[in-house]
């Protein structure tokens, strides 16, 4: 390919990528919204101007206008300038809603380890941490903390002999499963080791 052909190909390629942002239904504002929707960190007006092929001044003017427009409309999100860049954020007024959504989502997505630990506690409560570890065969300290923080289990007393903390499920646990009481749990208890065997396994683990 000759130099002339290379230059011609480059020109044709550039012409294919070029566009008139004003031809889009929302113009510069709409194009800015589309780009800002997919960024995961603040982006500068210069970068936005290069992407939209418009003057930086036009971009900055549009960003300020969008910021004011969202605030006036009490939208659930805002467009904020952070450092030298701009990005969409959830509006702080709606923080309680966002927090509840995120917490509920975390509670709904328990890991397999957490589900197994929760099942042992549900069927063997009140039960100590060592007995739960004996059934699962692994250390459950981290999982226990997770279940406590999510309100699915709670401390219900101490073992008279070992003084170990005993755990049981909470009313929130029943609510999440749609149960009115523990008696409505499926009959899985017969498949779990009995208390005496758990004690024996736990003792072996400490030996």
N, C-alpha and C positions, 0 to 999 in steps of 0.2 A: 504494500500500500504506500503510495507517494505521500509526501508531506502535505500536499494540497488536499488529498483525500482524507487524511487524518484530521486536518483543520475543519473540513466540511462535515465530517462525522461528529466532531466535538460540538460544532455549532448546532447541528440537528439535534444532538442529545440535549444540549442546554435549552433549546427551544421547546423540547418535549416536557422538560421539568418546569419551565417557567409558567406562571399563571397570573391572572389578574385577581387579586384578593377581593376587589370590589364586585367581582362577578358572582361571588358567593351570596346566598340569601341574607346572611347576617353581616356581610362586609367584614371589616377589620375586627370588630367586636366578636362576631361569631367565630372567626378564625382563631382569635386569641383564646376563646373559651375552649375550642376543640383541642388546641395544643396543650393548654394548661391542665386539661382534664387527664392527660396521660403522663404528666411529669411527677416524679416522686421526690423532688427537691426544688427549692426556689430557682427560678430561671430569670436571667437578666433581660431587660428590654432590648439590649443589643442583639442577644441571641434570638429573641422572638422576632425582631425586625428582620434579621437575616433569613429566618425560616419563612416569614410571610412576604419577604421582598418588598417591604415598605419602609419609609423613613423612621428612624428611632423616635423622633418627636411625635409622630402619629401614634406609635405604639404606647408611649408613655401617657399621652392624652387619653387614649382609649382605656388604659388600665385604671387610671384615676376615676374616669367616668363609670366604669364597671363597679369599682369599689363602692362608690357613692350610691349607685343604683341598687346594689344588693343590700346595703345597709338601710336604705329608705324603704325597701320592700320587705324588710325583716326576714330575709331568706335564712334557711338553716345553715348556710355556708357563707363564708366571706372570702374576699380576695385581699390578701395582705402582702405588704412589702416587708421582706425580712432580709436585712443587710442590703445587698445590691440586687436581689431577685424578688420575684413574685410567685405566689402559689396559692391554691385554694386550701382553706381550712374549715373545719366545722366551727360554727359560731359558738363562742363561749357561753352564750345564754342557754344553749341546748346541751351543755355538758352533762347534766343529770340523765338525760335521755340516752346519750351516747354511752355513758358509763354503765347504765343498766343493761343496754344491749350487749356490750362487750362482756360483762360479767355473766349474763345469762348464757351467752354463747360458750364461754369457757366451761361453765357448769355442765352444759349439754355435751361437751366433747371430752369426756373422761378417757384416759388412756386405758389400754387393756390391763395394765398393772393396777391402776386405780380401781377398775371395775372388779377385778378379782379380790383385791383387798376389801373393798366395800361389801362384797358378797360374804366373805368370811365373817366380817364383823356383824353383818345383818343376821346371819344364821347362828352365830355363836355368842352373841352379846349376853351379858357383859363379858368382854374378852380383853386380855392384855396384849400389848404389842408383841411380846415374845411368842405368844401362842399364834398370833397371826403370821409372824415370820416363820414359825415352824410349819404351818400349813403350806405357805407359799414357797418355802425353801430359799427365801432371799430376805435381805434387810428391807424393812418397810417404813423406816423413819420418814423418808421424804414423801412417800405416798400418804402416810398418816397426816403429815402437816398439810398436804394439799386438801385432803378430805375435810380436815378441821376448818381450814380457811374458807371452804365453800359451804360450810354449814351442814354437811351431810352426816357427820358424826360428831360426838361430843364426849367429854369425860363424864363418867357416871359413877365414879367411886374408886376405891382402892382394894386390891386383893388383901385379905386379912393376913395371910401368911407371908407373902413376898412384898407386900405394900406397893406392888406395881399398879400403875394407873390402869383402870378398866375403861374400855370404850364401848359406846353403843350408838345406834343411829338416832337421828333427830326427827322432829315433826316435819321439817323441811324435806328430809329424805322421803318420807311417806307421800308428801305432797307432790314431789317430782315424779314419783312412780304411780301416782294416782291411787294410792291405797289408803284405807281408813285405819288399818292396824297391821301389826306384824303377822298376825294370823292369816293374812291374805297373801303372804309370800308363797311362791310355788314350793312344793314339797321337795326341796333339794337337800335339806339337812341330813338325811340318811346317807348321802354320798360323801359327807365330810367326816374326818376322823373324830372319834369321840374325845371328850375332855381328857380322860386318863391317858390316851395315846398321845395327845398333844403335849401333855406334861412330860411324858417320857421322851418325846422327840426334842422338846425344848431343853431338857436336861442334858441330852446327848450333845446338843449343839454348843452348850456352855462348857462341856468337859474338855 
